[in-house]
Amino acid sequence: MRTKAIFRRNVALKNFSAARRGNVAIAFALASVFVIGMVGFAVDYSRANSVKANLQATLDSTALMLSKKAATDCNQRRTDASS
């Protein structure tokens, strides 16, 4: 009984290794793992770039606001000093 099962398994493995049908499906499955990984990387990179651009815009806006406030304060002090 046990030798029959081993024989059937060996025959099945031999048939499986000799089969040539379905190779495209296996190649597609293996390639799709790589493609999905690269798409995930592209989405993450795009999101990181977007966050970086938003932070840079916020920093630029803050710097402009502070420089304008500093100029206004300086002019106010000159006006107060001349009075």
Phi, psi and omega in degrees: 000314182291321180293329177295318180294319178295319178299315179298318179297316179297320178295317179297318178294321179295318178295321180295316181289334180275343184292140179244356179279144177087008180295328180295321180296319179293317178297319178296318180297316179292320180290327182294329177299315179295315182296317179296321177297318180291324177295318177298318177298317181296320179295316179297317180295318179297318180295319179296321178295321179296316179297319179298317179296319178295319178295321179294320178295320178295318179296318178297317179298318179295318180296318178295319179296317180294321179292323178293318179295321179295320178294320179295317179296321180295316178295322179295320179294321177296321178295317181293325181289326182280345182281000000 
